[in-house]
Amino acid sequence: MTHTPILQTVEMLSPATMETFAAAAPPTHALPATPGTVRWGSIDPTATPVLTVDSGARLDVEAVSHHAGDAPELMLDEGLHAIWSAFPESERGPGVHVLTGPVAVSGAHPGGAVAVRIESTAPRAPYGSNCAANWGLLHSDFGKERITIYRLDDASFPTLARPEFAYDFRSRPVYDVPGWLSPADARIDEPFGRPVRIPVRPHLGVVGVLPPGTEPVSTVPPGVFGGNVDNWRFGEGATIFFPVFHEGAGVYVGDPHFAQGDGEVCGTAIEASMNATIRVAAVDDVEIRTPVLETATHWFTHGFGDDLDAAAVMAVREMIALLRWRVGLSADDAYSLVSVAGDLGVTQVVDGVLGAHCGIDRSIFT
C-alpha cells in the first residue's frame, strides 16, 4: 500500500523527505527469517546488522511468532522448525520474542530519527494463537492459563478470524518457555463457547531500533526505542518514527499479530507469523524523543512507565511537544487542544513496562 498523505493536513515529514518515500521503484531487499537473521529474546545494541540498506529502501521481511508452538501442526512450517532447532530452550531469552534484524539504514545517525512505513502484511499461515497467560491482567481470577487457536476465514487479508478450539495449558506448571511446543496429542482441545467473528487488524507487535547503551535487554518491555509497543495501529499504511541511538538505527521486527484490542489484557493478541513489506528511511527533520505513529488521519505519541499514570504523563507530554514543534502551538494552547481534541488510551498492561498512547486527528489543522 502506498502512503497517500491527506493534502489538507499537516505531515510529519518535510517535502524533501516525503520525496524519498515517494520513489516509484526503490531498491527491494528480501529479509527472510532464518537462524542467521533472527535473535530470540534479546535486543543487543552492539549486534552486527544482518543487512545494510539505503534510505528509502523497501524490505520484504518475515516476522515470526514465538507462539507458533501452541498448535505446531497448524503454525510451525519447515522454515520455523529450522529456527526452533537452531535455538535450544536454554538460548532463548531473557525475553520471549523472535526478532528479524537488525537492519542498518544508511544516513541514520544518533540524535536523528528513522521512519518505518508498513506497506503491506500477509499471513504466513491462516492460524494464530491467543494465550491467557500468567502475565495477564486477571490471571489470579482464573488460576490457570488457556490457549485459544483462531483461524482466518479465507485467503484474503485482512479478513475475519474465528476461534477454532481452545485448551487449558497443562504441559508445564506455567507457560515460561518461549516457543514451547504443545502437540495435538498432548492437549485436550475444546470448542469455543459460541460462534464469533473478530475483525482482523494485522500489525507488528514489535518494531523498533537498537536501544541506548551497550548491554542486551529483554524483548518484553517497550521503551523510547520502540520494541514491544503492542499498538494494534502499527499495521498497513502506518509510518512509525523512532529516535536513533546508534549509527544505522538497527531496525528490527517481530511479534506479529492478526488482531488485538487496546490493553492486550489477557496477555497476548492473536499471535501469528506474518510476512510484511516495509520501507525504511533516515530522517533529519523530525524532532521526537519516543516513537511517534502517523496514520492517514492521526498522530499518536507513546508513553511508557512502571504504572499507567507514568505512561499517560509521558504520552501527553510527547503530544504537547509534537504540537509545539510541528504545528507551532504554544505549550498552553497545545495542552488545551490535547484535552479537548485528543484521545488518551491504554496501549498494553502486560509487558512489565506499561504503555499508553495519545492520539489527535490531523484534520483539525487544515
VMD Tcl script that draws the C-alpha trace (Angstrom):
set ca {
  {0.00 0.00 0.00}
  {1.43 3.40 -0.96}
  {1.17 6.06 1.71}
  {-1.19 8.78 0.47}
  {-0.94 11.93 2.55}
  {-4.05 13.97 3.25}
  {-3.10 17.10 1.36}
  {-5.09 19.40 3.65}
  {-3.43 18.17 6.83}
  {-0.02 18.64 8.37}
  {2.52 15.87 7.66}
  {5.35 14.81 9.94}
  {7.89 14.85 7.11}
  {9.28 17.73 5.11}
  {8.68 17.70 1.33}
  {12.29 16.59 0.76}
  {11.90 13.52 2.95}
  {8.47 12.76 1.50}
  {10.17 12.52 -1.89}
  {12.34 9.71 -0.51}
  {9.22 7.69 0.27}
  {7.56 8.66 -3.00}
  {10.21 6.94 -5.14}
  {8.35 4.78 -7.64}
  {10.78 1.87 -7.63}
  {13.08 1.89 -4.60}
  {15.54 -0.95 -4.10}
  {13.80 -4.01 -2.60}
  {15.63 -6.38 -0.28}
  {14.49 -9.82 0.86}
  {14.90 -10.47 4.56}
  {13.69 -13.99 5.37}
  {13.58 -15.23 8.95}
  {16.38 -17.79 9.25}
  {18.68 -18.90 12.09}
  {21.19 -16.38 10.76}
  {18.87 -13.37 10.58}
  {16.91 -13.66 13.83}
  {17.57 -13.26 17.54}
  {15.40 -14.89 20.19}
  {14.55 -12.96 23.33}
  {17.12 -10.16 23.41}
  {17.86 -6.83 21.76}
  {21.61 -6.30 21.61}
  {22.64 -2.67 20.96}
  {26.02 -3.92 19.69}
  {24.60 -6.51 17.27}
  {26.07 -6.59 13.79}
  {23.44 -5.68 11.17}
  {22.18 -8.60 9.12}
  {21.60 -6.17 6.26}
  {22.54 -2.59 5.37}
  {20.23 -0.64 3.05}
  {19.97 2.83 1.58}
  {17.50 5.30 2.99}
  {14.15 4.79 1.27}
  {14.70 1.07 0.63}
  {11.91 -1.46 0.65}
  {12.17 -4.69 2.63}
  {10.21 -7.90 2.20}
  {10.60 -9.23 5.73}
  {9.39 -12.35 7.52}
  {8.19 -11.83 11.09}
  {7.92 -14.91 13.29}
  {5.51 -15.62 16.14}
  {7.07 -17.27 19.18}
  {3.61 -18.74 19.85}
  {3.69 -20.97 16.76}
  {4.27 -23.92 19.09}
  {0.80 -23.52 20.63}
  {-0.52 -25.54 17.69}
  {2.62 -26.66 15.83}
  {0.66 -28.89 13.46}
  {-1.02 -25.71 12.13}
  {1.55 -22.95 12.57}
  {5.05 -24.44 12.53}
  {6.33 -24.94 8.98}
  {9.74 -26.15 7.77}
  {11.34 -22.70 7.99}
  {10.12 -22.17 11.54}
  {11.23 -25.68 12.56}
  {14.74 -24.64 11.49}
  {14.64 -21.64 13.83}
  {13.27 -23.71 16.72}
  {16.06 -26.25 16.19}
  {18.76 -23.57 15.98}
  {17.76 -22.01 19.32}
  {17.50 -24.59 22.09}
  {15.39 -23.56 25.07}
  {18.47 -22.58 27.05}
  {19.41 -20.00 24.40}
  {16.04 -18.24 24.25}
  {15.79 -15.20 26.43}
  {15.76 -13.21 28.57}
  {12.66 -12.12 26.65}
  {10.32 -14.20 24.51}
  {10.12 -12.69 21.01}
  {11.81 -13.78 17.80}
  {13.21 -10.66 16.12}
  {14.21 -10.39 12.46}
  {17.11 -7.96 12.03}
  {18.68 -5.59 12.86}
  {18.86 -3.65 9.60}
  {21.20 -0.66 9.30}
  {19.78 2.31 7.37}
  {22.36 4.50 5.67}
  {22.18 8.07 6.88}
  {20.50 7.25 10.19}
  {22.65 8.84 12.88}
  {22.35 9.12 16.66}
  {20.30 12.18 17.54}
  {18.27 11.85 14.34}
  {15.32 9.64 13.52}
  {14.31 6.77 11.28}
  {10.91 6.18 9.72}
  {9.42 2.72 9.20}
  {6.41 2.60 6.89}
  {4.36 -0.62 6.79}
  {3.16 -1.06 3.23}
  {1.52 -4.48 3.40}
  {1.11 -7.58 5.53}
  {0.18 -11.18 4.72}
  {-0.26 -14.24 6.95}
  {2.37 -16.96 6.84}
  {-0.29 -19.47 7.88}
  {-4.04 -18.93 8.39}
  {-3.87 -19.68 12.13}
  {-2.94 -17.72 15.23}
  {-2.87 -18.26 18.97}
  {-4.12 -16.29 21.95}
  {-2.67 -17.12 25.35}
  {-4.49 -16.14 28.55}
  {-1.19 -16.27 30.37}
  {0.32 -15.99 33.83}
  {1.35 -12.41 32.96}
  {-2.23 -11.44 32.02}
  {-4.19 -8.85 33.95}
  {-6.63 -11.28 35.59}
  {-4.57 -14.44 35.93}
  {-5.28 -14.58 39.67}
  {-9.02 -14.59 38.93}
  {-8.79 -17.66 36.69}
  {-5.93 -19.55 38.32}
  {-4.90 -21.19 35.05}
  {-3.57 -20.47 31.56}
  {-5.61 -21.14 28.43}
  {-4.77 -21.19 24.73}
  {-7.34 -20.29 22.06}
  {-6.50 -21.00 18.42}
  {-8.04 -18.68 15.82}
  {-8.43 -19.33 12.10}
  {-8.70 -16.80 9.29}
  {-11.94 -17.06 7.37}
  {-10.38 -17.24 3.92}
  {-7.25 -16.49 1.94}
  {-7.90 -12.75 1.64}
  {-6.21 -10.47 4.16}
  {-7.30 -8.67 6.19}
  {-10.48 -10.57 6.82}
  {-12.20 -12.09 9.84}
  {-10.87 -14.55 12.38}
  {-12.89 -17.17 14.23}
  {-11.96 -19.23 17.29}
  {-11.24 -22.78 16.15}
  {-10.64 -24.50 19.50}
  {-9.16 -23.89 22.96}
  {-7.33 -25.86 25.62}
  {-6.06 -25.34 29.15}
  {-2.27 -25.15 29.22}
  {-1.15 -28.02 31.45}
  {2.09 -29.30 29.90}
  {4.17 -27.11 32.23}
  {3.41 -25.59 35.65}
  {3.39 -22.18 33.92}
  {3.94 -21.00 30.36}
  {7.55 -19.91 30.91}
  {9.47 -21.34 27.93}
  {9.33 -19.18 24.77}
  {8.27 -21.30 21.80}
  {7.09 -24.23 23.94}
  {5.62 -26.98 21.74}
  {2.14 -28.25 22.60}
  {1.46 -31.02 20.06}
  {-2.12 -32.09 19.43}
  {-1.72 -35.45 21.20}
  {-0.70 -33.64 24.41}
  {-3.76 -31.36 24.54}
  {-7.44 -31.62 25.33}
  {-8.96 -29.36 22.68}
  {-12.41 -27.92 23.34}
  {-14.78 -25.90 21.15}
  {-15.27 -22.19 21.77}
  {-18.49 -21.27 23.57}
  {-20.32 -19.84 20.55}
  {-19.61 -18.57 17.02}
  {-17.95 -15.15 16.90}
  {-16.25 -13.13 14.18}
  {-13.23 -10.96 15.02}
  {-12.17 -8.21 12.62}
  {-8.55 -8.81 11.67}
  {-6.19 -5.90 12.33}
  {-2.80 -7.26 11.21}
  {0.15 -5.44 12.72}
  {3.63 -5.79 14.13}
  {3.65 -6.04 17.92}
  {7.41 -5.43 17.93}
  {9.12 -2.90 15.70}
  {11.87 -0.56 16.77}
  {15.52 0.42 16.76}
  {18.50 -0.63 18.86}
  {18.15 0.81 22.38}
  {20.63 3.16 24.03}
  {23.63 1.73 25.84}
  {25.69 -1.35 25.15}
  {24.06 -4.10 27.22}
  {21.49 -6.52 25.72}
  {17.95 -6.05 27.01}
  {14.87 -8.25 27.11}
  {12.45 -8.02 24.20}
  {9.46 -7.79 26.56}
  {9.45 -4.23 27.96}
  {8.95 -1.47 25.36}
  {10.73 1.84 25.63}
  {11.72 5.05 23.91}
  {13.37 2.85 21.25}
  {10.04 1.15 20.44}
  {10.29 -2.62 20.61}
  {7.31 -4.42 22.11}
  {4.95 -1.43 21.89}
  {1.93 -3.64 21.05}
  {-0.08 -0.86 19.41}
  {-2.54 -2.51 17.01}
  {-2.34 0.59 14.79}
  {1.18 -0.44 13.67}
  {-0.31 -2.01 10.56}
  {-0.70 -1.38 6.86}
  {-0.40 2.30 5.94}
  {1.22 3.30 9.23}
  {4.50 5.18 9.47}
  {6.33 4.94 12.78}
  {9.15 7.34 13.63}
  {11.85 6.31 16.11}
  {14.67 8.31 17.66}
  {18.06 6.87 16.68}
  {20.60 5.89 19.34}
  {23.21 4.03 17.25}
  {24.71 4.50 13.81}
  {22.35 2.97 11.22}
  {19.47 2.79 13.74}
  {19.23 -1.02 13.64}
  {15.60 -1.65 12.67}
  {14.01 -4.98 13.62}
  {10.52 -6.51 13.56}
  {8.76 -9.35 15.32}
  {5.75 -10.43 17.38}
  {3.22 -10.20 14.51}
  {-0.47 -10.17 15.39}
  {-3.70 -10.85 13.49}
  {-5.75 -8.81 15.96}
  {-5.50 -7.11 19.34}
  {-7.53 -4.73 21.46}
  {-6.16 -1.79 23.41}
  {-4.77 -3.19 26.64}
  {-3.99 -6.74 25.42}
  {-5.47 -7.67 28.78}
  {-5.21 -11.49 28.92}
  {-1.53 -11.46 27.99}
  {-1.35 -11.74 24.19}
  {-3.06 -10.81 20.95}
  {-3.86 -13.30 18.19}
  {-0.19 -14.21 17.74}
  {0.60 -15.33 14.19}
  {3.63 -15.36 11.89}
  {3.39 -12.82 9.11}
  {5.19 -11.50 6.05}
  {5.41 -7.73 5.67}
  {6.67 -5.21 3.18}
  {8.13 -2.14 4.85}
  {10.01 0.99 3.82}
  {12.78 2.48 5.94}
  {14.23 5.97 5.71}
  {16.63 8.11 7.69}
  {15.10 11.48 8.53}
  {16.74 14.57 9.98}
  {13.73 16.90 10.02}
  {11.79 15.22 12.85}
  {12.06 16.18 16.50}
  {11.00 13.24 18.68}
  {12.07 11.52 21.90}
  {9.77 8.47 21.81}
  {8.03 6.58 18.97}
  {5.51 8.63 17.02}
  {2.92 6.99 14.77}
  {1.42 8.74 11.76}
  {-1.63 7.16 10.13}
  {-3.69 8.54 7.24}
  {-5.71 10.56 9.74}
  {-3.94 10.78 13.10}
  {-0.77 11.29 15.07}
  {-0.13 9.08 18.09}
  {2.54 9.65 20.71}
  {3.55 6.95 23.18}
  {4.43 6.81 26.83}
  {5.91 4.04 28.98}
  {6.18 3.58 32.73}
  {6.02 1.30 35.72}
  {2.36 2.26 36.10}
  {-0.31 3.75 33.86}
  {-0.02 7.19 35.45}
  {3.63 7.46 34.39}
  {2.86 6.12 30.90}
  {-0.03 8.56 30.44}
  {2.04 11.54 31.57}
  {4.77 10.68 29.06}
  {2.31 10.19 26.18}
  {0.62 13.55 26.83}
  {3.91 15.41 27.26}
  {5.18 13.98 23.98}
  {1.99 15.05 22.18}
  {2.37 18.58 23.54}
  {5.99 18.60 22.38}
  {4.94 17.31 18.95}
  {2.27 20.01 18.54}
  {4.68 22.72 19.61}
  {7.31 21.58 17.11}
  {5.20 20.52 14.14}
  {2.19 22.85 14.37}
  {3.76 25.82 16.12}
  {1.43 25.96 19.11}
  {2.38 27.35 22.47}
  {2.56 24.91 25.36}
  {-0.65 26.39 26.80}
  {-2.53 26.03 23.50}
  {-1.25 22.50 22.90}
  {-2.23 21.38 26.42}
  {-5.76 22.69 25.93}
  {-6.04 21.11 22.48}
  {-4.94 17.68 23.69}
  {-7.63 17.80 26.37}
  {-10.49 18.79 24.06}
  {-9.48 17.03 20.82}
  {-7.03 14.31 21.81}
  {-7.70 10.76 22.97}
  {-5.59 9.15 25.67}
  {-5.64 5.35 25.68}
  {-4.06 2.28 27.23}
  {-1.80 0.50 24.75}
  {-0.97 -2.53 26.88}
  {-0.85 -3.57 30.54}
  {1.05 -6.88 30.23}
  {4.63 -6.14 29.18}
  {6.17 -5.26 32.54}
  {6.60 -1.65 31.44}
  {3.06 -0.39 30.79}
  {2.14 1.60 27.69}
  {-0.19 4.50 26.88}
  {-0.85 6.39 23.67}
  {-2.25 9.83 22.88}
  {-3.92 10.41 19.50}
  {-5.08 13.52 17.69}
  {-6.86 13.91 14.35}
  {-4.64 15.85 11.94}
  {-7.60 17.21 10.01}
  {-8.18 19.83 12.73}
  {-5.06 21.59 11.42}
  {-6.45 22.04 7.93}
}
mol new
graphics top color blue
foreach p $ca { graphics top sphere $p radius 0.5 }
foreach p [lrange $ca 0 end-1] q [lrange $ca 1 end] { graphics top cylinder $p $q radius 0.2 }
display resetview
